[in-house]
């Protein structure tokens, strides 16, 4: 088909009109630069604190911006404000975008940290750290108004298992572990009662010349702030008498003018705390729990602890078996001439068995089984040689070839051990203090 000449002319005009050049953006390459001011809040000697940086954009010939603060946060504002919750070194990168391209400038900044102060660093572990009241005898002390000793108290079991977690952000988490020991309040004063609420935050006041102080806060109406012993103290303030990686002693002034001191153990150093609970700081004797219905011995698997044996009353020869642990890592077993022994596969009977003395080690759990630590008998004696168990050393039951006992729970009066690494059959043993 032939188009008329006039149509061809019109098409040529349309094509030529579409060939106009797109204008290019031209301009100077931007310069990128910035300054900043640091404001610490709260100021003075109060810990913890945060650092707020006020950035000032000093770039030229730019119309868009991107900030990388080095802590995973960023901004596209021209002159942003940024809160750094931790004090350390950060690389700040600032990119300026203009008509002629983009440029980036960077600066390393080092901010003060509350963990620069040793007492705060130990208290919080520069992250979070758990503390528990010392189970050792007389580690709670009360002093008269004139400063003279007035009383010494050993923490009861429901106080010893309480945990106080202090965080670098200034929060305090109180975990009563089911019960709070209440001295003078509640339906039965001087007893373990339903958990009390506690403070939820704290500050530390450092001092150039004296001891630092912990001030508890975040207290709801009807809540008493306390550390260790539930005695209200003036201004919810506790002076840190001493602190190191192992333990801490705090002192508060009670409302009647007397002073109370409480010693804490670093619960994060679990082996040390568990050894103290196991041995009482010197020596402690344990026995299988004889309470009716306690089911002191059960057998099964880690996923079903009672599938093989759901428990029952202890045999007469098990009721008088005693196990004494000492702080020097010695163990003494007194079977009083008779013990439950595995004298054939699947057969358990009361039989004559001599007492034994040996040693043990206490360390982290090896393997994937549950537990906070494990007890290993390090002088185990014979191991089922010809089924002769006369010299075999054991805790609770004598068919644990490995002599490894995982600690599932341990307080000043109760202990639960589990035999087996969790990959096969296990036995769970419940003990109480003799």
C-alpha positions, 0 to 999 in steps of 0.5 A: 500500500502506498501512503500519500505524501502528506501522511509521510510528512506528518509521520516524519514530524512526529518522529523528529519531535520524539528525539528531544534530549533529556536534560542532565543534572549537573552541579558541584560534588557535595562536601560531607562533614558534620559535628556533634555535641554529647549530652549524658543523662542523668548527669553527675554520679548517677549510674546507669546513664545514656549518651545522646548525640546531637549531630550538626550537618556541615555538608555543602551542595547536598540535598539528601543525607544518610547517617549510619550510627554504627549501632545498627541504627540510621537516619535520613534527617539533615541533623538528627539526634541519636540516643546511644544506650551503651557506652563504647566506640562507634564509627559514624558514617555520614553520606551527603548526596547532591547534583554532582554525586555523593561523598561520605565522611566518617568519625570514630567516637568513644562514649563513656560507659557506666561499666567504666565504674568497677562496682557497676560493672561487677553488679550488672556484669555489663549486661545482666547478672543474678545475685542470691542471698548467701546460704552460709550461716549468719550471713545476715547481720543486724546492728544496733543504732550505736553500731554494735552487733545485735543479731546474726541470721542464717537465711532460710531456704526460701530466701536463699533461692531468691534471685535478684537480676541487675541489668546495665539498663538499670532494671532489677528483676526479683524472682522469688522462686515460688516463696518469699521469706517474710519477717514481720508481716503477712498471715504468719510472720517469720515464714515462707509466704506467697511471693512479694512484689519488689522494686523493678529498677535501680540506680547506683550513686558512685562516690569518690570518697565513700562506698557506692549506694544502690537505690531501688525504684520502680515501686508500685503502691503497696510494694516494699523494696528490699534486697535479701531480707524483707525489711523496709530501709530508709529511702530504699537505699543500700550501701555496698560495703564490699563487692567482687566477682564472687560476692557482695555485702550491702547494708541498709538503715532500717526505719527504727535506726538499726542497720541490716547487712546482707551477703549475696553470692554471684548466682552466675558463678553457679558452681561456687554457689552450688558447692556452698549449698551442697556442703553448707559451707563446711559439711552437710548430710543428705538422705533420700526424701522419706516423705510419703508420696515424695517418690524419691526415686523414679526412672524413665527418660529425659522426655518422660521421667517416670515411664519405667518407674513412677516411684513409691515408698522407700525400702527400710534399708534406704531410709537410713542411708546418709551422704555427707559432702564437705567443702573440701570435696570429700564424700562419706556414705553411711549405709548403717550396715544395709543398703539397696543394691542391684545384685542382678540385672533388674533385681534390687534387694536390701543387702549388706554393704560397707560404708565408703569415703571418697572424693567428688568433683563439681563442675558444669554439665557435660552433654545436653542433659538438663542440670545446673552442674554435675557431681562426679565421684572421683574414687568410684571403687569397683564397677560391677566386676562379677556383680560384686558391689561391695566396694562400689561407691554411689549416691542413692542408687548403685547402678550408675556405672558412670558415677555422674549425677546432674544437679536438677535442683539444689536449695539449702534443704532440698536436692534433686539429682538425675543419673544418666546423661539424658541420651538414654535411661535416667533416674531421678533422685530426691534428697532432703537434709538429714 
